[in-house]
Amino acid sequence: MVTKAENSFSFGAGETGGAAAISFVHLTKQFKNQLAVNDLTVDVAPGRITGLIGPNGAGKSTALRCLLGLATPTSGETRILGSHYSQLTNPMSRIGAVLDSRSFNPGLTARQNLLVLTAAAGIDDNRVDEVLAQVDLAEAANKRVKGFSLGMKQRLSLAGALLANPEVLILDEPANGLDPIGIAWLRGFLRELAVAGRTILVSSHQLAELEHTIDDVIILHKGTLIAAGTKAAITQGRSLEEAFLALTLAADVSSTPVQNATQGGTK
């Protein structure tokens, strides 16, 4: 256990085999009278699936928006692959992100929407059919997106994020709208990407499902980091939901809320 002033966690090189793929460094974001993210310092390990979890309003989406340059931090900074997102050369070729599955033109087909992205990013058009097949939307390639279910839109968003074969994937609630078969598919899909060496940061409130997907856990509560570590070290034999409820309850009554965890246990 560490104090609030030491509100940070870093997966060590000995545990992950390399430097951090994503870093939040004293990130703070204030919206008028609301402190959305409070002095967040945490690293995300490369080649692993990290779950960013917390109640609604915990600051998860705000942290991701700051990470992708869609919101300006009040103080602190974020880094992806060692640089600010805006400083990356052709960031779409290195970072794939899904923050909103409603961003496609509903009047265009799935293939047409993705072709817009390839044209904007200078990606070979052949990738469109490849990624549509990868997310099991090949048969819907020529259907207008306005007729898609929410689950189909989520798959199309994943296809868009994968167009440039990026090193890092950042996903906000990717299981929304997926049925049980789709959720099982997503779990295997993300694991295959991680095995291939990609870093995946996924935000979700579906803890029961996330438990079967992630390697590492970052827990935010009221904008503050309260726990971070490997899934095994954070849960310590409990379910992810049980650990989450215990940690958030402890944070509400404690002045030292951050628990750092490693493979060997908490400290």
Number of C-alpha atoms within 10 A of each C-alpha: 14 15 12 17 9 12 22 24 24 18 24 14 12 8 11 14 12 13 18 22 22 23 24 23 17 19 21 24 24 15 9 7 6 9 17 21 28 23 23 26 21 24 24 29 26 25 22 24 24 26 27 27 24 26 17 12 14 20 25 27 20 21 25 23 16 23 24 21 13 12 13 16 20 15 13 16 19 25 21 23 17 14 14 17 21 13 11 16 10 12 16 23 19 19 22 23 22 21 18 14 19 14 11 20 14 15 13 16 20 30 21 19 21 26 21 14 18 19 11 10 15 12 17 12 16 11 19 26 18 15 23 24 15 15 19 15 21 16 9 17 20 13 17 17 23 15 12 16 12 15 18 21 24 24 25 29 25 23 27 25 25 27 26 23 19 17 22 28 23 21 24 21 20 22 25 17 16 19 11 11 8 15 18 15 14 19 16 13 14 20 18 12 18 21 12 12 14 21 26 29 27 26 24 22 19 14 17 12 16 23 17 12 20 22 20 24 27 25 25 26 26 20 24 26 27 28 27 29 27 23 23 19 18 27 21 14 11 11 15 21 16 13 17 23 13 12 20 20 13 15 20 12 9 11 10 17 23 26 23 23 25 20 13 9 14 14 9
